[in-house]
Amino acid sequence: MATDTLRSTTGASEAPGGLRRLLLDNGALTALIVLVVALSVLSGDFLTTDNLLNIGVQAAVTAILAFGVTFVIVSAGIDLSVGSVAALSATVLAWSATQHGVPVVLAVVLAVATGVVAGLMNGFLIAYGKLPPFIATLAMLSVGRGLALVISQGSPIPFPGSVSHLGDTLGGWLPVPVLVMVMMGLIAALVLGRTYIGRSMYAIGGNEEAARLSGLRVRKQKLAIYALSGVFAAVAGVVLASRLSSAQPQAADGYELDAIAAVVIGGASLAGGTGKASGTLIGALILAVLRNGLNLLSVSAFWQQVVIGVVIALAVLLDTVRRKAGATPVAAGTGGPKGRQAATYGLAAVVTVAVVGASSFLHGGSSSSAKPRMGLSLSTLNNPFFVQIRTGAQAEAERLGIDLTVTDAQNDASQQANQLQNFTSSRLGAVIVNPVDSDAAGNSVKAADRAGIPVIAVDRGVNKASVDALVASDNVAGGELAAKTIAEKLGGSGRIVILQGQAGTSAARERAQGFANGLKAYPGIRVLAQQPADFDRTKGLDVMSNLLQAHPDVQGVVAANDEMALGAIKALGSRAGRSVQVVGFDGTPDGLTAVKDGTLYASVAQQPAQLGRTAVDNALKAVRGKKVEPMVKVPVKVVTKDNVAGFGG
């Protein structure tokens, strides 16, 4: 009797503790459930079939990369090169199949082999060269990205049609990237849990010296581990390029950090010895759910980065608390770890059902807002030109009573594809897109078209897809104007350098083409050097400083935007505007100030705020069924000191 009483009392007192333990033992799953509950309550667009499939597609590339990184982290290593290896593998596939006639099957094999070779090089440098994993893979990050740019010449390469189907859906609703993600996850789980190399990973991560003394060939195992990471990176690159219908040399930039974050959020330790594929999948889903939900809630693009960082820290902190709490004995009759895992998934299912019911109750009867809802996806907000497009668009939206959501693609074509998918699944009235790359935006625009959503392109066009209108200045014509301006200022002859934009972007290619076209009329102008400075002021300063060492006699600079021109002016110092003439592009506020000061001779001004206003106006016309001109030109003009006072953006 006393024993029964004790058991009853203990069971009652430990029930809450058991639930607490259940949640702590599954910190990543708990965090995912909390996010899903919160976002379902806050947004009626979140818990829909289309949006949940969107989340799966958006998680796919990160998850596949992260599965490969899981092998490395479990073995107490790190792989910073997976994003670059993904881009390189996809570029090799597209380059070999479309430009050199290699059969598609063989091209796919070459892409996977590229990932294997990159992984083996990482493993060799680490295992035999004794380089720290951080340094070895950081070097491969740079090498892989550089080779992708060399092979592609900085331009996207169309993907073979047969492989592009990996970005499609089965039966018109089930995304193929999700199926590939599940398949690669099962392979990762099998490798980790059922193979000799999987057990070797845990042994090496737990205690490398002990593993070596027990007879494990640690160096050879590391070669295999990093080669496996390379294979998963190659598959991720192919899936990503399939979604974009082109191999982008700048694709997956920064994805290695997302992959590492997904692995750690999923319960792996950077110290090695722990980690599993299911946890990594949950970590990738947390990142995708978070980005998707913030888009749907119209959270500022700048604040999104803050929120994502905080949530990652909290998720890892929860896992740390779990580890410090330690493991509890398994009670008799619970079925051991399998019973606890079943209870965990059962709890997750119950919470999911509850959320579905609550979300339907909260949002089912709500009427749609009287305000037209639109989305604006900008290629980047780390550039004053695009900030002015946003400013003009927001001012016009406020004047017209439009609910406008603005997102920042951060010059990442795949991130922009995700944002456009979110807009489509939210059933917005219209979508305005400033493409990172004209080719890569095509599939997402087609999806919006199929959903009956008008699409307006601003500043850059969209290839292989139909938009209702393109609101733009002509980048090629602007480049020709810039070339003519610098040539005439130098009297038709002289020595110049050209600062190019970010390799792989359509704006950089088009403006460079304009410069080349314009200079054909001036054979006396000699181009000493052409170097990319990525549309960035700091890089413009650095590149120009380097070029001055080799070409101190330069007389003119043409920059593909004002930011790079301002960096060049800083490098030139007192020579700017005197012995060296500088011409920029965009007509940003800082650029116009430099024109007034005389350090910048001229800027080819596109009136970005007017681009934003005009795009919103045309989007509203399309929503209301009014006729929209397919091409809406906002005039460019050369702004010099003579006319800058009367210029308004």
Secondary structure, 3 states (H helix, E strand, C coil): CHHHHHHHHHHHHHHHHHHHHHHHCCHHHHHHHHHHHHHHHHCCCCCCHHHHHHHHHHHHHHHHHHHHHHHHHHCCCCCCCHHHHHHHHHHHHHHHHHCCCCCHHHHHHHHHHHHHHHHHHHHHHHHCCCCCHHHHHHHHHHHHHHHHHHHHCCCCEECCHHHHHHHCEECCCEEHHHHHHHHHHHHHHHHHHHCHHHHHHHHHHHCHHHHHHCCCCHHHHHHHHHHHHHHHHHHHHHHHHHHHCEECCCCCCCHHHHHHHHHHHCCCCCCCCCCCHHHHHHHHHHHHHHHHHHHHCCCCHHHHHHHHHHHHHHHHHHHHHHHHHCCCCCCCCCCHHHHHHHHHHHHHHHHHHHHHHHHHHHHCCCCCCCCCEEEEEECCCCCHHHHHHHHHHHHHHHHHCCEEEEEECCCCHHHHHHHHHHHHHCCCCEEEECCCCCCCCHHHHHHHHHCCCCEEEECCCCCCCCCCEEEECCHHHHHHHHHHHHHHHCCCCEEEEEEECCCCCHHHHHHHHHHHHHHCCCCCEEEEEEEECCCCHHHHHHHHHHHHHHCCCCCEEEECCHHHHHHHHHHHHHHECCCEEEEEEECCHHHHHHHHHCCCCEEEECCHHHHHHHHHHHHHHHHCCCCCCCEEECCCEEECCCCHHHCCC
